[in-house]
Amino acid sequence: MIISNNRSLSRLAAVQTLFQYDFNEKMKLQELKSINDLEISEIYETIKNLNNGISEFKGLNLDKDWFLILVNSVFNNRNKIDNILSDFLSDDWSIERMDQTIINILRCAYIEFKDFSKIPPKVIISEYTNIAASFFDRTEVNFINGVLDKVSSSLRT
């Protein structure tokens, strides 16, 4: 994984945070029905501290505004995003079957395609396939790349 700038690190942190929400919900742990600035600030600090301990992230800082945009947008629109993303999956795939990291990568990328038209689609796809490569092997990365390519073509044409 190549994380070379603050925004890339913030994307990774957003995926990590959203994964934790989903994990807690599935495990019947602290399930969040809503999110507030205090909770997200606490999570931000935890993720920042964890990532600061990783040598390849030295010199980088989370872009808190970007992190908050991604986490809040996905958290508050999760069901709508999942319904839309389902349209881009083949018949043998479903959101429910997917690894939570994969779905959160797709969710964050969707927000960027939809809400940030100044970011080129190739950049978004590259950023999120790069994040995927840190968690998965080539098969899953190719799957994510394919879905993001379809989403990009649909939203940006």
C-alpha positions as a printed NumPy array, in Angstrom:
array([[  0.   ,   0.   ,   0.   ],
       [  1.295,   3.414,  -0.912],
       [ -0.086,   6.176,   1.266],
       [  1.717,   9.293,   0.176],
       [ -0.51 ,  12.166,   1.23 ],
       [ -2.857,  13.285,   3.968],
       [ -6.022,  12.745,   1.958],
       [ -5.046,   9.152,   1.148],
       [ -4.418,   8.484,   4.82 ],
       [ -7.809,  10.016,   5.613],
       [ -9.51 ,   7.69 ,   3.136],
       [ -7.879,   4.698,   4.805],
       [ -8.915,   5.974,   8.25 ],
       [-12.509,   6.437,   7.061],
       [-12.637,   2.845,   5.793],
       [-11.16 ,   1.622,   9.101],
       [-13.714,   3.609,  11.102],
       [-16.704,   2.476,   9.058],
       [-15.522,  -1.125,   9.307],
       [-15.486,  -0.765,  13.105],
       [-19.079,   0.528,  13.102],
       [-20.235,  -2.404,  11.016],
       [-18.284,  -4.902,  13.102],
       [-19.778,  -3.574,  16.329],
       [-23.271,  -3.751,  14.862],
       [-22.843,  -7.337,  13.651],
       [-21.362,  -8.431,  16.979],
       [-24.141,  -6.689,  18.929],
       [-21.578,  -4.475,  20.616],
       [-21.983,  -0.732,  20.965],
       [-24.323,  -0.159,  18.042],
       [-24.536,   3.425,  16.899],
       [-27.891,   4.625,  15.64 ],
       [-26.553,   8.092,  14.998],
       [-23.232,   9.809,  15.06 ],
       [-22.263,  13.08 ,  16.652],
       [-19.226,  15.316,  16.516],
       [-17.92 ,  14.198,  19.905],
       [-18.036,  10.506,  18.988],
       [-16.433,  11.094,  15.615],
       [-13.734,  13.287,  17.153],
       [-12.897,  10.534,  19.643],
       [-12.736,   7.967,  16.866],
       [-10.651,  10.347,  14.76 ],
       [ -8.103,  10.706,  17.589],
       [ -7.924,   6.923,  18.08 ],
       [ -7.407,   6.236,  14.37 ],
       [ -4.891,   9.079,  14.112],
       [ -2.874,   7.666,  17.013],
       [ -2.965,   4.134,  15.6  ],
       [ -1.847,   5.255,  12.158],
       [  0.834,   7.59 ,  13.547],
       [  2.57 ,   4.512,  14.954],
       [  2.98 ,   3.01 ,  11.471],
       [  6.352,   3.912,   9.986],
       [  5.12 ,   4.252,   6.398],
       [  2.715,   6.998,   7.537],
       [  5.4  ,   9.111,   9.269],
       [  5.12 ,  12.744,   8.298],
       [  1.494,  12.389,   7.261],
       [ -1.512,  13.737,   9.128],
       [ -5.163,  12.911,   8.826],
       [ -7.149,  15.563,   7.017],
       [ -9.882,  15.782,   9.643],
       [-12.358,  17.598,   7.379],
       [-12.014,  14.991,   4.618],
       [-12.238,  12.143,   7.144],
       [-15.419,  13.624,   8.64 ],
       [-17.014,  14.145,   5.224],
       [-16.448,  10.523,   4.232],
       [-17.463,   8.955,   7.542],
       [-20.545,  11.122,   8.042],
       [-21.689,  10.802,   4.422],
       [-21.415,   7.03 ,   4.442],
       [-22.803,   6.592,   7.95 ],
       [-25.847,   8.777,   7.288],
       [-26.596,   7.303,   3.836],
       [-25.508,   3.691,   4.239],
       [-28.76 ,   2.02 ,   3.179],
       [-29.233,   4.287,   0.176],
       [-25.624,   3.764,  -0.93 ],
       [-25.933,  -0.012,  -0.504],
       [-29.096,  -0.089,  -2.626],
       [-27.374,   1.868,  -5.381],
       [-24.191,  -0.221,  -5.224],
       [-26.271,  -3.405,  -5.446],
       [-27.197,  -2.409,  -8.992],
       [-23.518,  -2.645,  -9.971],
       [-22.99 ,  -6.152,  -8.627],
       [-23.398,  -9.331, -10.623],
       [-26.236, -11.677,  -9.704],
       [-23.958, -13.937,  -7.666],
       [-22.887, -11.076,  -5.373],
       [-24.824,  -9.192,  -2.751],
       [-23.982,  -6.518,  -0.216],
       [-24.83 ,  -8.969,   2.567],
       [-22.242, -11.477,   1.28 ],
       [-19.416,  -8.988,   1.059],
       [-16.603,  -8.486,   3.481],
       [-17.256,  -5.296,   5.484],
       [-13.953,  -3.785,   4.413],
       [-14.865,  -4.225,   0.739],
       [-18.279,  -2.669,   1.134],
       [-16.847,   0.286,   3.046],
       [-14.24 ,   0.851,   0.364],
       [-17.035,   0.882,  -2.222],
       [-19.212,   3.159,  -0.076],
       [-16.478,   5.757,   0.399],
       [-15.564,   5.712,  -3.28 ],
       [-19.24 ,   6.135,  -4.187],
       [-19.427,   9.299,  -2.065],
       [-16.424,  10.712,  -3.887],
       [-17.838,   9.878,  -7.333],
       [-21.21 ,  11.358,  -6.443],
       [-20.273,  14.445,  -4.464],
       [-16.808,  15.471,  -5.649],
       [-16.864,  15.865,  -9.408],
       [-13.525,  17.705,  -9.43 ],
       [-11.714,  14.534,  -8.382],
       [-10.953,  12.538, -11.539],
       [-12.506,   9.048, -11.551],
       [ -9.096,   7.459, -12.183],
       [ -7.784,   9.045,  -8.984],
       [-10.709,   7.725,  -6.924],
       [-10.359,   4.226,  -8.386],
       [ -6.605,   4.25 ,  -7.836],
       [ -6.916,   5.457,  -4.244],
       [ -9.458,   2.839,  -3.233],
       [ -7.866,  -0.074,  -5.081],
       [ -4.638,   0.899,  -3.337],
       [ -6.412,   0.734,   0.024],
       [ -7.957,  -2.601,  -0.989],
       [ -4.51 ,  -3.987,  -1.837],
       [ -3.456,  -3.482,   1.766],
       [ -6.21 ,  -5.832,   2.959],
       [ -6.837,  -8.257,   0.098],
       [ -5.233, -10.236,  -2.665],
       [ -5.486,  -9.534,  -6.382],
       [ -8.904, -11.213,  -6.794],
       [-10.671,  -8.846,  -4.404],
       [ -8.741,  -5.821,  -5.672],
       [ -9.815,  -6.654,  -9.232],
       [-13.403,  -7.07 ,  -8.038],
       [-13.33 ,  -3.631,  -6.362],
       [-11.706,  -2.104,  -9.444],
       [-14.429,  -3.552, -11.668],
       [-17.286,  -2.319,  -9.488],
       [-15.739,   1.146,  -9.147],
       [-15.244,   1.336, -12.904],
       [-18.961,   0.603, -13.426],
       [-20.007,   3.119, -10.753],
       [-17.723,   5.756, -12.239],
       [-19.048,   5.222, -15.747],
       [-22.627,   5.493, -14.514],
       [-22.195,   8.581, -12.352],
       [-19.711,  10.531, -14.437],
       [-21.123,  10.249, -17.963]])
